[in-house]
Amino acid sequence: MESDVLVDKIVEVILSKKGYDIKVLNLTEISGFADQFIICSADSDVQVKAIADDIDKQLRKQGIKCHNKEGYDSLQWVLLDYFDVIVHIFRVESRNFYNLEKLWNDAPVRIIEDDQV
């Protein structure tokens, strides 16, 4: 599956679980390990887990398996690695602390509106 199609499916799941402040960073010109990052925020550990679990569930239904999962112990920042697309689900405090958008500020950014279901 092309990374743009995968991104759209993941964004749809995030929005359905009320994830917000979603940004898609295009890394194709500046990274060799991934095409795109999806970054979103959640308000609680339960919401972080719900978003991550539903992304995994919905993609598995389509035969897409997650290569690696990180962060399920603390649920402050869960990372789901789908090779070309890497999903970052943050609690707001952790997102502000790590500030991936600043770290990857050379990447073109697509902002997803919260009402874009």
Buried (B, 14 or more C-beta within 10 A) or exposed (E): EEBEEBBEBBBBBBBEBEBBBBBBBBBEEEBEEBBBBBBBBBEEEEBBBBBBBBBBEBBEEEEBEBEEEEBEEEBBBBBBBBBBBBBBBBBBEBBEEBEBBEEBEEBEEBEBEEEEE
